[in-house]
Amino acid sequence: MTDIANSILAINANSKFIVHSEDASTVVWVEDTTPIAEADILAKQKELQTAYDNNKYQRDRAEEYPSIADQLDSLYHNGIDGWKTTIKAIKDKHPKE
């Protein structure tokens, strides 16, 4: 799905439309869907991109966290303090900004 389509659906999840490119001016509204202004679509697109960019640390952390099975094994063998040390190192590497 395109960014334009995701932006439209974020505004109105029930929208019915056809979009062939990343150009909001080319959206074709179908099934009596009330059109959404191009400026509103572009504003929503920018808002969604900003939210995505601001949460990069979460995606980076998720890639580095051990699996749940490995975390449970760490808790068993190293206790809560050992587990916290492992997780804190990842959080420190990818801080909230």
Backbone as CSV, one residue per row, in Angstrom:
resi,resn,N_x,N_y,N_z,CA_x,CA_y,CA_z,C_x,C_y,C_z
1,MET,0.852,-1.177,0.000,0.000,0.000,0.000,0.897,1.239,0.000
2,THR,0.474,2.244,-0.693,1.275,3.467,-0.809,1.146,4.341,0.427
3,ASP,2.045,5.293,0.563,1.959,6.252,1.659,0.697,7.094,1.559
4,ILE,0.323,7.440,0.323,-0.901,8.217,0.133,-2.093,7.395,0.621
5,ALA,-2.143,6.132,0.242,-3.252,5.272,0.666,-3.297,5.139,2.179
6,ASN,-2.139,4.929,2.807,-2.096,4.827,4.273,-2.566,6.112,4.933
7,SER,-2.211,7.236,4.339,-2.627,8.528,4.883,-4.133,8.698,4.792
8,ILE,-4.698,8.331,3.644,-6.148,8.412,3.475,-6.852,7.525,4.491
9,LEU,-6.382,6.295,4.628,-7.025,5.371,5.561,-6.857,5.797,7.015
10,ALA,-5.793,6.517,7.317,-5.616,7.038,8.678,-6.637,8.132,8.978
11,ILE,-7.053,8.846,7.943,-8.073,9.880,8.110,-9.463,9.259,8.172
12,ASN,-9.718,8.319,7.250,-11.031,7.661,7.197,-10.818,6.219,6.769
13,ALA,-10.872,5.326,7.736,-10.609,3.912,7.475,-11.628,3.274,6.538
14,ASN,-12.754,3.906,6.347,-13.799,3.361,5.475,-13.757,3.939,4.065
15,SER,-12.755,4.738,3.770,-12.651,5.352,2.446,-12.496,4.278,1.371
16,LYS,-13.110,4.541,0.226,-12.972,3.686,-0.955,-12.380,4.568,-2.043
17,PHE,-11.251,4.160,-2.579,-10.543,5.007,-3.539,-9.591,4.174,-4.373
18,ILE,-9.116,4.794,-5.431,-8.080,4.209,-6.275,-6.956,5.227,-6.333
19,VAL,-5.740,4.754,-6.121,-4.571,5.630,-6.214,-3.516,4.881,-7.021
20,HIS,-3.013,5.537,-8.050,-2.047,4.899,-8.940,-0.623,5.386,-8.725
21,SER,-0.457,6.416,-7.956,0.882,6.961,-7.733,0.904,7.647,-6.375
22,GLU,2.032,8.219,-6.070,2.173,8.954,-4.809,1.784,10.416,-4.986
23,ASP,0.832,10.674,-5.842,0.362,12.030,-6.101,-1.073,12.141,-5.594
24,ALA,-1.254,12.853,-4.491,-2.575,12.946,-3.862,-3.618,13.581,-4.766
25,SER,-3.179,14.311,-5.760,-4.141,14.952,-6.660,-4.761,13.971,-7.646
26,THR,-4.225,12.752,-7.719,-4.736,11.773,-8.680,-5.662,10.733,-8.055
27,VAL,-6.004,10.896,-6.794,-6.872,9.927,-6.119,-8.258,9.965,-6.764
28,VAL,-8.785,8.767,-7.037,-10.146,8.638,-7.562,-11.004,8.077,-6.438
29,TRP,-12.007,8.800,-6.047,-12.896,8.402,-4.955,-14.030,7.568,-5.543
30,VAL,-14.307,6.414,-4.932,-15.344,5.513,-5.449,-16.361,5.182,-4.369
31,GLU,-17.445,4.571,-4.795,-18.520,4.113,-3.903,-19.038,5.231,-2.993
32,ASP,-19.225,6.393,-3.561,-19.791,7.541,-2.845,-18.968,7.985,-1.633
33,THR,-17.683,7.691,-1.654,-16.809,8.165,-0.575,-16.662,9.681,-0.682
34,THR,-16.830,10.351,0.423,-16.627,11.797,0.455,-15.142,12.076,0.262
35,PRO,-14.791,12.851,-0.759,-13.378,13.128,-1.005,-12.716,13.838,0.187
36,ILE,-11.460,13.552,0.366,-10.648,14.208,1.386,-9.747,15.191,0.658
37,ALA,-9.637,16.386,1.168,-8.826,17.417,0.520,-7.369,16.975,0.411
38,GLU,-6.761,17.307,-0.710,-5.358,16.963,-0.945,-4.468,17.489,0.174
39,ALA,-4.717,18.706,0.630,-3.908,19.289,1.715,-4.021,18.465,2.992
40,ASP,-5.215,17.946,3.270,-5.415,17.116,4.470,-4.662,15.790,4.343
41,ILE,-4.671,15.220,3.139,-3.952,13.962,2.904,-2.457,14.184,3.098
42,LEU,-1.932,15.244,2.518,-0.501,15.529,2.625,-0.089,15.857,4.057
43,ALA,-0.959,16.553,4.786,-0.677,16.853,6.198,-0.637,15.572,7.018
44,LYS,-1.569,14.674,6.757,-1.595,13.395,7.472,-0.366,12.571,7.119
45,GLN,0.035,12.602,5.849,1.225,11.875,5.417,2.456,12.376,6.182
46,LYS,2.574,13.689,6.307,3.701,14.273,7.040,3.639,13.884,8.524
47,GLU,2.437,13.910,9.102,2.257,13.530,10.508,2.665,12.071,10.739
48,LEU,2.234,11.184,9.848,2.572,9.764,9.984,4.068,9.535,9.821
49,GLN,4.704,10.262,8.890,6.150,10.118,8.693,6.910,10.600,9.921
50,THR,6.466,11.701,10.503,7.111,12.224,11.708,7.002,11.217,12.858
51,ALA,5.816,10.633,13.032,5.631,9.632,14.086,6.535,8.428,13.842
52,TYR,6.636,7.997,12.590,7.500,6.868,12.246,8.958,7.201,12.560
53,ASP,9.399,8.370,12.128,10.783,8.786,12.373,11.082,8.895,13.860
54,ASN,10.129,9.414,14.639,10.338,9.600,16.073,10.424,8.287,16.841
55,ASN,9.955,7.207,16.248,9.967,5.916,16.938,11.048,4.975,16.420
56,LYS,12.060,5.521,15.761,13.137,4.691,15.228,13.820,3.899,16.345
57,TYR,14.009,4.527,17.482,14.668,3.838,18.593,13.930,2.548,18.963
58,GLN,12.600,2.551,18.868,11.827,1.350,19.192,12.124,0.223,18.206
59,ARG,12.186,0.563,16.925,12.476,-0.449,15.917,13.897,-0.987,16.078
60,ASP,14.837,-0.088,16.389,16.223,-0.512,16.592,16.353,-1.428,17.804
61,ARG,15.678,-1.064,18.883,15.721,-1.909,20.085,15.115,-3.282,19.800
62,ALA,13.982,-3.307,19.130,13.283,-4.566,18.866,14.169,-5.546,18.101
63,GLU,14.994,-5.012,17.193,15.896,-5.880,16.432,16.979,-6.484,17.311
64,GLU,17.354,-5.805,18.368,18.464,-6.261,19.205,18.049,-7.025,20.453
65,TYR,16.812,-6.841,20.885,16.382,-7.575,22.072,16.474,-9.074,21.818
66,PRO,16.932,-9.820,22.824,16.905,-11.271,22.685,15.454,-11.759,22.602
67,SER,15.279,-12.952,22.061,13.935,-13.531,21.997,13.402,-13.703,23.425
68,ILE,12.116,-13.847,23.554,11.505,-14.054,24.880,12.097,-15.304,25.535
69,ALA,12.286,-16.347,24.750,12.863,-17.587,25.299,14.260,-17.316,25.868
70,ASP,15.069,-16.557,25.128,16.421,-16.236,25.608,16.375,-15.325,26.837
71,GLN,15.407,-14.415,26.874,15.276,-13.543,28.044,14.869,-14.347,29.274
72,LEU,13.965,-15.282,29.097,13.561,-16.127,30.229,14.728,-16.989,30.702
73,ASP,15.509,-17.489,29.760,16.683,-18.282,30.116,17.676,-17.421,30.884
74,SER,17.844,-16.172,30.448,18.731,-15.247,31.148,18.243,-14.983,32.563
75,LEU,16.936,-14.808,32.710,16.382,-14.607,34.058,16.680,-15.801,34.952
76,TYR,16.513,-16.987,34.413,16.737,-18.205,35.200,18.211,-18.314,35.612
77,HIS,19.120,-18.100,34.647,20.543,-18.315,34.912,21.238,-17.116,35.554
78,ASN,20.782,-15.896,35.239,21.501,-14.705,35.697,20.709,-13.843,36.674
79,GLY,19.457,-14.215,36.913,18.623,-13.444,37.816,18.161,-12.145,37.170
80,ILE,17.345,-11.448,37.901,16.758,-10.213,37.381,17.821,-9.158,37.089
81,ASP,18.848,-9.099,37.924,19.890,-8.093,37.715,20.677,-8.359,36.430
82,GLY,20.957,-9.621,36.140,21.656,-9.969,34.900,20.803,-9.637,33.684
83,TRP,19.520,-9.952,33.770,18.594,-9.640,32.676,18.520,-8.136,32.463
84,LYS,18.391,-7.372,33.568,18.318,-5.913,33.474,19.569,-5.337,32.819
85,THR,20.737,-5.889,33.131,21.992,-5.413,32.539,21.966,-5.575,31.020
86,THR,21.498,-6.727,30.553,21.409,-6.986,29.105,20.453,-6.012,28.438
87,ILE,19.282,-5.840,29.008,18.264,-4.968,28.414,18.696,-3.511,28.480
88,LYS,19.307,-3.110,29.603,19.751,-1.716,29.755,20.801,-1.365,28.713
89,ALA,21.688,-2.292,28.400,22.720,-2.023,27.391,22.079,-1.704,26.035
90,ILE,21.018,-2.403,25.691,20.318,-2.159,24.432,19.588,-0.816,24.489
91,LYS,18.937,-0.548,25.620,18.231,0.728,25.773,19.209,1.907,25.730
92,ASP,20.376,1.737,26.332,21.374,2.799,26.313,21.937,3.008,24.912
93,LYS,22.060,1.944,24.144,22.566,2.026,22.779,21.584,2.751,21.864
94,HIS,20.276,2.583,22.143,19.214,3.189,21.333,18.269,3.985,22.242
95,PRO,18.719,5.151,22.725,17.888,5.929,23.654,16.692,6.595,22.969
96,LYS,15.688,6.906,23.780,14.589,7.736,23.289,15.185,9.102,23.001
97,GLU,14.739,9.703,21.940,15.313,11.013,21.605,14.361,12.118,21.902
